[in-house]
Amino acid sequence: MSILNNPEVPEVAPADRAARQIKQQARSTFQQLANTFNQTSRQFWSNPQATPAEIAAALGTDAAEVFSLHGKLGAMLSTVKPEAIAEGVALVGQFTVNADGTVTITTPTV
C-alpha cells in the first residue's frame, strides 16, 4: 500500500477525541485544585514573612469564610485522593473561628 493512501495520523472518532479531552481536563483540574490547597496551606501556615496570626489578622472578618472554603476544598479532595493534599493538611495548625468572622490562631501548650 502506498504511503499516499495510508495517512500517518489515524483518524480519531469525535467521541474518542472528546473522551480523551475530558479525561485530561479532569486530571488537570484535580491537580490544579490539589496544588492550590497545598500552596495556600504553605502561604498561611509556613510563610517566612508573616506569622499565621498576622495573616489571620490581615484577613479580618473574611478569615472565617476563607477557612471554610479551604476546609471544604480539602474535604472534597481527600475523598478522591488524600495523598495529593497530605502536605497541606499536615501544615494546618490550631485555630478558632469567631462569631464576627475573624479567626484566632491558637498554639498548643508545650
FENVEN-V860487 format. One line per field, one symbol per residue. ss: DSSP state (H for helix, E for strand, - for the rest). phi: phi as a letter, one per 30 degrees, with the letter a starting at -180 (. if undefined). A space follows every 50 residues. Layout:
# FENVEN-V860487
ss->???
phi->???
This chain:
# FENVEN-V860487
ss->-------------HHHHHHHHHHHHHHHHHHHHHHHHHHHHHHHH----- -HHHHHHHHHHHHHHHHHHHHHHHHHHHHHHHHH-HHHHHH--EEEE--- --EEEE----
phi->.dddcbddcddcdedddddddddddddddeddddddedddddeddbddca dedddddddhddeddddddddddddddddcaeddceedddddccabdced jdbcdccddc
